[in-house]
Amino acid sequence: MKPKEHGHASEVWSLKSLAKHTRKHASESGHNCLNNVVKSTIHNILKSHPIKPHKVRYYFERRDPEFERKMNEVLIVYKEVNLQNESSSQQKDLSVITVSIDEKPGVQAIKNVAPDLPPVPGKYDCISRDYEYKRLGTVSILASLDLHTGHVIGQVHDRHRSREFISLLKEIDSFYHDNCQIRIILDNHSAHIPKETMQYLANRPNRFIYVHTPKHGSWLNLVETLFGKMARTFLKSIRVNSVKELKDRISKGIDEINQEPVIHQ
């Protein structure tokens, strides 16, 4: 049982709080031997079972009744892409090109209120940064990852609505040759399926093919590995003087990725 179920404020137990609670209620529960229990005893008891009431392990609840079917569909697409990549060295030969699309929302534009200081030999071995900062706003990154070449088509917007998603689709449409279909792996975000988006797709019949990941199955979308790469590289510890600068540097970071593209598998 959680501490809150016994009237405490905490969500999880600590050794100290569990020992205190045990001492208080040991007698009324018929366990007089625990009247003077201490943290080390509680630790040994828990370790011997083992039980870790001070930790929370997260799990994934499959809320989509069609999770297995959708997951298998996505995995089959990835298998087809691998076979395509092995049999064709030229993207222009592909009749179906597969891209992975998603957004990275809430990228913060953070400004320093004091300048960063360079390393000082014999004293500081890295950049020094003042703890105080100023938030200027947030942006969303919309990205399409080509699963055959690793090429990224990315846009940075203040919001992610159908109009921004359509803007990305138009850029994708213009990038690839007209004699192919573009198969898109994407989630069920509200911007991907509203009337405005459907109208645009209707104007480009047989051009785009949707393959939806299951609900709460974003980890199946390979573009997430691209966002992870961004977070580890040019977005790491980034500081800017304006939202525009953040947008420009994200665009520059995408250009740098495209200079040395990597096929994600």
N, C-alpha and C positions, 0 to 999 in steps of 0.2 A: 504494500500500500504506500501511496505517496504521502509525504509530510502534510500536505494540504488537507488530506482526508482525515487527519488527526487534529485539525485546527491550527496548524502552523502556516507560516507565510511561504515557506520554501516549496519549490516544485520537486526537488530531489534531496535525498539525505546526504549529509556529511557524516564522517565518523563521530565528530563531536556532538552534532545534533542527535544522532542515533543513540549514542551512549547516554546523553542527558535524558532523552525520552524513555529509554529503557529503565534507567534508575528510577524515574518518577512513577512508572507504571508496572514495575516488576512484581511488587507485592500483590497488588490487586489482580494480577494475572496468574498468580500462583507460582511465580519464579523468584523466590526470595534469594536464591543464589546470585541473582543479577542486581541486587540492590546497590552494590558498590562497583558496578562494572565500569571499566575505563576504555578509552579509545583503542588501546592496543589489544584488549580482549575482543572487542567488536571486530577489529581488523582480522584477527586470527580466525574468528568464527566465520566471517564472510569469505576469507581466503580458502578455507577448508572445503567450501561447498562447490564451486565458488559462486558468489553473488556480488554484483557491483551496483549497489543502489545509488551511487554517486554519479553514474554515467547514464547517458541516453544514446541508444543506437537507433539510427534512422532507418526506416524501411520504405519500400515503394509499394503502395497499394494500387493495384490495377483496377481503375475505375471504368475503363473502357471495356464493354462486354465483347468487343471484337478485337481485343488487344492481340491475341495470337495470330489472327488472320492478317491484320495490318502489319504486324512485325514481320511475319513471313514474307509478305509482299515486298517490304522494304529490303529484306535480306536477299530475296531473289533478284531484285534490281541490282544490288551491289555485286552479286555473282555475275550477272550479265555484263555489268560494266567491266569487271575484271577480265572476262573473256574477250570483250571488245578491245580492251587495252592490249591484251596479249596478241590479238590477231591483226590489229591495225596500228601502224605507227603514225599514220597521218589522220588528224582529226577531220579533215575535209572529206575523208572516205566514209565517215559515219552517217548513217541515215537517221539515227536517234542519238542525240547528245544529252547526257544526264548531268544536271546541276543540283546542288544542294543549297537551299535558301533558308535563311532565318534572320532574326534581328537580335542585336545586342542593345537593349534599352538602358537608360539611366547612366550613360557614361558621363561622369562629372567633369565639368570645367572648373578646376581648382587653381586659385591664384595665390602665390606667395605674398605675404605682407612684409616680408624682409627678404633680402637677396640670399640665395644659396652661397655658401662659402666653400672655397676649394680645399682639398686636403692640405694639411700642415705637416711637413716632414718631422717625424719623431713625436708627434702629438696626436694628430687625427689622420687616419689612413683612408678616409672616404669623404664625400661631400657632406657638409653640415647644413642642416635645414631647420629653420625656426618652426616650432610646433604650431604656431598660429597660422591660419590660412583663411581664405575667403572663397565661398562658393559662388560661382557666377551663373550656374544653370546646368542643364543636362542635355545630351543629344542621344539619338539612336543611330546605330550603325545597321544598315540593311546590306546584306552581302549574299552574293551568289558564288558558290565554289564549283568550278568545273572539275568533275571527278575523273576526267580523262587527261587533263593537262595540269591541273592545279591553279589555273588562272582564276583570279578573283575579280568580279565586278562588284564594286561597293559604292554605296551612297550614304551620306551623313545628313540626317534631318533633325529638326527640332521635335517632330512628332512622327508616329508611325500609324498612318491612316491608309485608306484604300488608295488615295491619290499618290502617296509616296510609294506604295507598293507597285502601282501601275507604272510609275516613273521608272522603277527598277526593271519591270518587265519590258518596257519599251527599250531600255538600253540593252538588255539581254537579246531582245529581238533583233536589234540593229547590229549586234556584234557577230551573230552566227549567220552562216549562209542560208539562203532561202530554201534550199532543197533538203532540209532536215527538220525533224520534229525535236522539240526541246522538252525533255522529261524532267519535271521538277519534283524533288523530294522536299516536302514542307509540312508544317503543322497546321492546326485548324485555327490559327489566329483570325480574329474578326476581320482584319484587313485583307485576308486572302480569299474570302468567299462572299463578300457583300455584292449587292446589285451592280455597283459601279465597276468592280473588278470583273464580274461575269460579263458585263456588256463589252468591256475591252476584249476579253477572251473570245467572245462571239464574233468580234470584228476580225479576228485572226484565227479562223477555223482550222483545226487540225495542226496548229502550230505548237501549242503547249499541251502537255500531258501532266496532270496532277497525280502524285503519289503521296498520300497523307501518312504521316507517322501516327501511331495511336496516341490517344490522350495521355498526358504525363509520360510520353515516351520520347522526349526531345533528345535523350542520349543516343537514340538511333540515328540521328541526323548528323552526318559527318561534318557539316559546317561548324558544329560546336567545337570541333578540334581546331578549326581556324580561329575562332574567337578566343580559345585558350592560348593559341600562339600569340595573338595580339596582346592579350593581357600580360604575357610573360616578356614581351619585347617592347614595342614602342608606346604602349599604354602604361607600362610599369612606372610608378612614381612620377607620372607626367604632371607638369605645372605649366599653366598658360596665363596669358594676360587678358584673354577674351574668349568668348565662345567661338568666334570666327577662327581664331588661332587654333583652337582644338580641332575644328572641322578640317582646317588646312593640314594639320599634322597627321590626322587620321588618313586623309587622302594620300599624303606623302608616304605614310606607312604601308598602305595598300599598294602603291606604286613600287615600293621596295620589295614587297613580297612577290609581285609579278615579274620583277627582274630575275628572281631565282625561284620559280614556282616549284612546288613539291606536290606530287600526287598523293592525296590522302586515302588511306585504305582502312 
